[in-house]
Amino acid sequence: MNEIIPFLDLKNSNERYREELLNAFTRVLDSGWYVRGSEIGSFEKEFAKYCGSDYCIGVANGLDALILVLRAWIELGKICEGDEVIVSANTYIATILAVTQNNLTPVLVEPDEGSFNISPEKIERAITSKTRVILPVHLYGQIADMPRIMALSEKYNLLVLEDSAQAHGAHTQNKLAGSWGHASGFSFYPGKNLGALGDAGCITTSDKSLAETVRVIANYGSKIKYHNLLKGVNSRLDEIQAAVLGVKLKYLNLEILHRRKIAKIYNNKITNLSIKSPVYTNDGSHVFHLYVVRSKNREGFMSFLKAAQIDTLIHYPIAPHKQTAFKEMNFGSYPLTEILHKEVVSLPIGMHVSEQQALYICKVINNF
């Protein structure tokens, strides 16, 4: 390959929507209404329908989505500060920040080694009399084992908040991410399968009281202007970003199909036994926001690919419990999580990667 294969190419990926995006920008500009307008209402309705939920509430970003759900459950009296929230140990730090921002107690649980997702068996072993919420992460785009997690929810009377930030469109048993739990938080960060052109996020739920409470909290604690019921925040989906997402939602399933095609090439053509490919089924449960392999010689592997003009990234280099921000957790023992964070490497995947490029990447990897 003469050209670098970038890990991500947002300009290339968004170019195919240029005309529709420009029309959307113009529509918002000409409307003269730039906050909480018709674009947000339209997108919320369409995304709720797509996910199979009754309600969608647009917010500023994915972290806010998780924070606001937990905050709303506190306001509704369903959980209290200090309660325990079971959460994936090998997630991005934002998931755990949502817990601590609400003065709740994160209880980290290790993943299943094959799928990278939180282990239902380990969830059950972690449940105590103080547990109130399970917060599974659909990591890298593969939906967690939600049938078993929801069974645990019913057995122990626990709330379930899905972190669906990487899993737009992932499904299992004909139910999509965002419709399994009592609520779900989504991110529309630009690099996501459904990405805005800036920060954006949403919450999906079929709980009317939760949806109404989240809307109040996210709008300065106000339902009626200048009448503040709660000590809220300002976390609203921008009107322009809603218009952008409305355009791109129409093409999300095509994006997913292409990602699965590239992932299938990787899975079938990477034969280097020193590289571990992800474990997944072909039932639609994985939308491949990321295609993550493992290498015991990660630095050498990434350098080898870079020399062959292939960009890679690490998601994520440091486990949350090893972060300085969580120094109180630094001495925790999560051996599998620590191994994964030392070995994972994300390969290029997305609309910018052609089948020919994917085959080239496999050839290079097999020569490592």
DASULCOR-V12503 format. One line per field, one symbol per residue. phi: phi as a letter, one per 40 degrees, with the letter a starting at -180 (. if undefined). psi: psi as a letter, one per 20 degrees, with the letter a starting at -180 (. if undefined). Layout:
# DASULCOR-V12503
phi: ???
psi: ???
This chain:
# DASULCOR-V12503
phi: .cbccccabcccccdcbdccccccdcccdccgbbbfbcccdccdcccdcdcgbcbbbcbcaccddcdcccccccccgcabdgccbcadcbccdddcdccccbfbbcbcbccccccgcdcdccdccccbcccbbbbcbccghbccccdcccccdccbfbcbbccbdbbdgcaafgbcdhbcccaabbbbddccdbbcbicaaabbabccccdcccccccbggbcbdgbbcbccbbabccccccccccccdcbdccdcdccccccccdccbcbcccbccccabbcgcbbfdbbbbbbcbcccccccccccgbcbbbbbcbcdcbcdcbccbdbcbbccdcccccbcacccaiccbcccccccdccccccc
psi: phqpoqgpnhgghihijgghghhgghggghhjoiplahggggggghhggghkqhqpoprhrhghggghggghhghijhrqpiqpopqphkrqhhghhhghhjkropoppqrphgiiqpphghghhipaiiphqpnqpmpjjpprmhghghhhgggjlqqpopnkhjkoiqrqljpqpiigahrqpqqkqhirhnqakaqqrrpqrjoghgghgghggiljkphppjoohrnaronqpqgghggghhghhhjghhggggghgghhgghhioioiippqqprrkjjipjlhqoprpphmgggghhghhhjkoqrrpnqhpqgijqhhlhiihjqomggghgghihqppqpqahiprhghghgggggghi.
